[in-house]
Amino acid sequence: MFDSGRPLRVVLASVGSRGDVQPMLALAQTLRARGHTVLIAAPPNFAEWAGALGFEFAPLSEDIQAFLAENSDIMTGRPLKMLRVINIYFRKQIPLQAQQLVPICRGADVIVWGGLALCVPSVAEHLGLPELCVLYSNCVLPSSQHPPPNIPWHGLPRWINTLFWNINHLLVDLLLRGFVNTMRAGLGLPPMARLRDHLLEAGTVVIAADEELFPPDPQWQGRYPYVNYLFFDDPTPLDPELDAWLATGEPPVYIGFGSMSGKGTDRIERILVEALAASGRRCLVDAGWAGLGAGALPTGWRSVRGAPHAALFARVAVVVHHGGSGTTAQALRAGVPQVLLPLILDQFHHAHRLHLAGLAPAALPMEKVSAAALAQAIETAIHLPEGPRMTAALRLRQSDARLQIALRLESLVAARSP
């Protein structure tokens, strides 16, 4: 329990898919255990989940799954197309978020945000509240060591990465700064000159990723502290039938792409069947937003929807996934082999770093992967040395990012108290 002052009222705001909202629910679990009151502000399709966990909920933004279904162009590695769809999304969402967030956050002591909740810094400034941004990947911070997240090409010379970042800053400011400044004017706030500096101000950001695998750029000079991944205590047990199926044979290949959908995932079931046909391995297909496994699967295979990764991954032979931060973290903590098929944004960064660390084969872009390449990658992953995986797994099991952030929030509020 928090015993250094009065209990706090904390708003946890996140916009995006499950991978953006679940870390906030994880943090909410620790904040509640420390005696604080928590309100989850997220898209309305997460209301039932938050309510089932006993958290107060307020809708923020719109269901991004519906938006992605209408704008599948974002599910591509093509940088310019992605920027265009992002412009369409935020044209509506920036004023909507501000309109919703101001009443949600009145009476709060502090706001924590992640994902696409870009209005939080302005709303916090308007209300005079401290705010903290939780980044689920370090790839959104400018660095010569990696390109911007909308660039899928990794391992480039540093000067090219720097060039891409300079172009990225100009394009993002051109596309979004006007929307943000219009919103700020409505809140009685002055315009900001650079969107990146406004959103990622030093001292208001923590990186919820593993510092060993995703090291900081020395040029950051410690401005962005790491706290490691936010792991959710999922109370959902494995389905008894799934539990029995797992126990009756060799550990299966797990394949799931979370919130990914569109052209990249449409062909993957056929590719997967071809890749595993000759291996004799059985497979567990997680439906996700793409609806994988809806058709007929080979004999001995099984489909599932939303099984808890923490309970499941320790019982599979290899996890084939898109490289989202949440799935990557759970597979790392389970110590299970991984094959990453990135499709968009930070997924390419995660795949590249895990390969450099000897924890996964080289990335196979989802839109281009062949059955032969996938089959080879699965066998390569299974036979990689176990030591590096177990070292990373132990480090993640011993980390407690939730407590670190809770303590930081308590200090933020205490520092501003009379």
FIVO-153802 format. One line per 10 residues: their letters; for each residue z, x, y of C-alpha. Coordinates in steps of 0.5 Angstrom, whole numbers, plus 500, padded with zeros to 3 digits. Layout:
N
A = Z X Y ~ ...;
//
This chain:
418
MFDSGRPLRV = 500 500 500 ~ 499 502 507 ~ 505 504 510 ~ 504 507 517 ~ 503 501 521 ~ 501 494 521 ~ 495 492 516 ~ 488 492 519 ~ 483 487 519 ~ 476 491 517;
VLASVGSRGD = 469 488 517 ~ 465 491 512 ~ 457 490 514 ~ 451 491 509 ~ 444 489 509 ~ 440 490 503 ~ 440 490 496 ~ 445 490 491 ~ 445 498 492 ~ 447 497 499;
VQPMLALAQT = 452 491 498 ~ 456 494 492 ~ 459 500 495 ~ 462 496 500 ~ 465 491 495 ~ 468 498 492 ~ 471 500 498 ~ 474 493 499 ~ 478 493 493 ~ 481 499 495;
LRARGHTVLI = 483 497 502 ~ 485 490 499 ~ 490 494 495 ~ 493 498 501 ~ 494 491 504 ~ 489 490 509 ~ 485 484 510 ~ 477 485 508 ~ 471 481 510 ~ 464 482 507;
AAPPNFAEWA = 458 481 512 ~ 452 481 508 ~ 446 477 506 ~ 447 470 504 ~ 445 471 496 ~ 451 476 496 ~ 456 470 498 ~ 458 468 491 ~ 459 475 488 ~ 464 477 494;
GALGFEFAPL = 467 470 493 ~ 468 471 486 ~ 472 477 487 ~ 477 474 492 ~ 474 477 499 ~ 472 473 505 ~ 465 473 506 ~ 460 471 512 ~ 453 471 512 ~ 449 477 515;
SEDIQAFLAE = 441 477 516 ~ 437 474 510 ~ 436 475 503 ~ 432 481 503 ~ 429 480 496 ~ 425 474 499 ~ 423 478 504 ~ 420 483 499 ~ 417 478 495 ~ 413 476 501;
NSDIMTGRPL = 412 484 504 ~ 410 488 497 ~ 407 493 501 ~ 414 496 503 ~ 414 498 495 ~ 410 503 496 ~ 410 511 497 ~ 405 510 503 ~ 409 512 509 ~ 405 508 514;
KMLRVINIYF = 405 502 511 ~ 412 502 510 ~ 413 503 517 ~ 409 497 519 ~ 413 493 514 ~ 420 496 517 ~ 417 494 524 ~ 416 487 522 ~ 423 486 518 ~ 427 489 524;
RKQIPLQAQQ = 423 485 529 ~ 427 479 527 ~ 433 482 524 ~ 435 486 530 ~ 437 480 534 ~ 439 476 528 ~ 444 481 526 ~ 447 481 533 ~ 448 474 534 ~ 451 473 527;
LVPICRGADV = 456 480 528 ~ 459 479 534 ~ 463 472 532 ~ 464 475 525 ~ 467 482 528 ~ 472 479 534 ~ 479 480 532 ~ 477 486 527 ~ 480 492 528 ~ 474 497 525;
IVWGGLALCV = 467 496 522 ~ 464 499 517 ~ 457 499 516 ~ 451 501 511 ~ 444 499 509 ~ 440 496 514 ~ 446 493 518 ~ 443 497 524 ~ 446 493 530 ~ 453 495 528;
PSVAEHLGLP = 454 501 533 ~ 452 496 539 ~ 456 490 537 ~ 462 495 536 ~ 461 498 543 ~ 460 491 546 ~ 467 489 543 ~ 471 496 544 ~ 472 497 536 ~ 471 503 532;
ELCVLYSNCV = 466 504 527 ~ 464 508 521 ~ 457 509 518 ~ 457 510 510 ~ 451 513 508 ~ 449 513 501 ~ 444 519 501 ~ 444 525 505 ~ 436 524 506 ~ 437 520 512;
LPSSQHPPPN = 439 526 516 ~ 434 530 519 ~ 434 537 516 ~ 428 542 514 ~ 431 542 507 ~ 428 535 506 ~ 423 531 509 ~ 424 524 512 ~ 426 519 507 ~ 419 515 508;
IPWHGLPRWI = 415 522 506 ~ 415 522 498 ~ 413 529 498 ~ 418 534 496 ~ 419 542 495 ~ 415 543 502 ~ 416 549 506 ~ 421 548 511 ~ 417 548 517 ~ 413 542 515;
NTLFWNINHL = 419 538 513 ~ 421 539 521 ~ 414 537 523 ~ 415 531 519 ~ 422 529 522 ~ 419 530 529 ~ 413 525 528 ~ 418 521 524 ~ 423 520 530 ~ 417 519 535;
LVDLLLRGFV = 415 513 530 ~ 421 510 529 ~ 423 510 536 ~ 416 507 538 ~ 417 502 533 ~ 424 500 533 ~ 428 502 540 ~ 425 497 544 ~ 428 491 539 ~ 435 495 539;
NTMRAGLGLP = 435 496 547 ~ 433 488 548 ~ 439 487 543 ~ 443 491 547 ~ 441 488 554 ~ 443 481 551 ~ 450 484 550 ~ 451 487 557 ~ 450 494 554 ~ 445 500 557;
PMARLRDHLL = 439 502 553 ~ 439 508 549 ~ 434 514 549 ~ 434 516 542 ~ 435 511 536 ~ 437 516 531 ~ 443 519 536 ~ 445 512 537 ~ 446 510 530 ~ 448 517 527;
EAGTVVIAAD = 453 520 532 ~ 457 525 529 ~ 464 523 528 ~ 462 516 526 ~ 458 518 519 ~ 461 520 512 ~ 456 521 506 ~ 458 518 500 ~ 454 522 495 ~ 456 528 491;
EELFPPDPQW = 456 535 496 ~ 454 539 490 ~ 448 536 488 ~ 446 534 495 ~ 448 540 499 ~ 449 539 507 ~ 444 543 512 ~ 448 549 515 ~ 445 546 521 ~ 449 540 521;
QGRYPYVNYL = 455 544 522 ~ 460 540 518 ~ 459 534 523 ~ 457 529 517 ~ 463 530 512 ~ 462 528 505 ~ 466 523 501 ~ 462 523 494 ~ 460 516 491 ~ 463 509 492;
FFDDPTPLDP = 464 507 485 ~ 466 499 484 ~ 471 497 479 ~ 467 492 475 ~ 471 486 472 ~ 465 484 468 ~ 465 485 461 ~ 459 487 456 ~ 456 481 453 ~ 459 480 446;
ELDAWLATGE = 452 480 443 ~ 450 486 447 ~ 456 490 445 ~ 455 488 438 ~ 447 490 438 ~ 449 497 441 ~ 454 498 436 ~ 449 496 430 ~ 444 502 431 ~ 442 509 435;
PPVYIGFGSM = 444 509 442 ~ 438 505 446 ~ 433 508 451 ~ 435 504 458 ~ 430 502 463 ~ 432 498 469 ~ 429 499 476 ~ 434 494 480 ~ 431 491 486 ~ 424 494 485;
SGKGTDRIER = 419 490 484 ~ 411 489 486 ~ 405 493 483 ~ 410 499 482 ~ 414 495 476 ~ 408 490 474 ~ 405 495 469 ~ 411 499 467 ~ 413 495 461 ~ 406 496 458;
ILVEALAASG = 407 503 459 ~ 414 503 456 ~ 412 500 450 ~ 406 505 449 ~ 411 511 451 ~ 416 509 445 ~ 412 506 440 ~ 411 512 436 ~ 418 515 437 ~ 422 509 433;
RRCLVDAGWA = 427 509 439 ~ 429 502 441 ~ 430 500 448 ~ 434 496 453 ~ 430 493 458 ~ 434 490 465 ~ 431 485 468 ~ 432 487 475 ~ 429 484 481 ~ 422 485 478;
GLGAGALPTG = 424 480 472 ~ 422 486 466 ~ 423 483 459 ~ 421 476 461 ~ 415 477 456 ~ 415 479 448 ~ 419 485 447 ~ 418 489 440 ~ 422 488 435 ~ 429 491 435;
WRSVRGAPHA = 429 491 443 ~ 433 487 447 ~ 433 485 455 ~ 439 484 459 ~ 440 482 466 ~ 446 485 470 ~ 450 488 465 ~ 455 493 468 ~ 453 500 468 ~ 459 503 468;
ALFARVAVVV = 461 500 461 ~ 454 500 459 ~ 451 507 461 ~ 456 511 456 ~ 453 508 450 ~ 445 509 451 ~ 441 515 450 ~ 438 516 456 ~ 437 512 463 ~ 430 511 465;
HHGGSGTTAQ = 431 508 473 ~ 428 508 480 ~ 433 513 483 ~ 437 509 487 ~ 443 512 489 ~ 448 507 485 ~ 444 508 479 ~ 444 515 480 ~ 451 516 481 ~ 453 511 475;
ALRAGVPQVL = 449 515 470 ~ 451 522 473 ~ 459 519 472 ~ 457 517 465 ~ 454 524 463 ~ 448 521 460 ~ 441 524 461 ~ 436 521 466 ~ 429 520 467 ~ 427 518 474;
LPLILDQFHH = 421 514 476 ~ 422 514 484 ~ 418 508 488 ~ 420 509 495 ~ 425 512 500 ~ 431 516 498 ~ 429 515 491 ~ 424 521 491 ~ 430 526 494 ~ 435 524 489;
AHRLHLAGLA = 429 525 483 ~ 428 532 486 ~ 435 534 487 ~ 437 532 480 ~ 431 536 477 ~ 433 542 481 ~ 440 542 478 ~ 437 542 471 ~ 440 534 470 ~ 433 531 469;
PAALPMEKVS = 426 532 468 ~ 421 533 474 ~ 420 526 478 ~ 415 521 475 ~ 412 517 481 ~ 413 510 478 ~ 406 508 481 ~ 402 513 477 ~ 406 515 471 ~ 403 515 464;
AAALAQAIET = 405 513 457 ~ 404 520 455 ~ 408 523 461 ~ 414 518 460 ~ 415 519 453 ~ 415 527 454 ~ 420 526 460 ~ 425 522 455 ~ 425 527 450 ~ 425 533 455;
AIHLPEGPRM = 431 529 458 ~ 435 528 452 ~ 434 535 450 ~ 436 538 456 ~ 443 542 456 ~ 449 538 456 ~ 453 543 460 ~ 451 541 467 ~ 451 534 466 ~ 458 534 463;
TAALRLRQSD = 460 538 469 ~ 457 533 474 ~ 460 527 470 ~ 467 530 471 ~ 467 532 478 ~ 465 525 480 ~ 470 522 475 ~ 475 526 479 ~ 473 524 486 ~ 476 518 490;
ARLQIALRLE = 471 516 496 ~ 474 509 497 ~ 481 512 498 ~ 478 518 503 ~ 474 512 507 ~ 481 508 507 ~ 485 514 510 ~ 479 515 515 ~ 479 508 517 ~ 487 508 518;
SLVAARSP = 487 514 522 ~ 481 511 527 ~ 485 505 528 ~ 491 509 529 ~ 488 514 534 ~ 486 508 538 ~ 492 504 538 ~ 497 504 545;
//
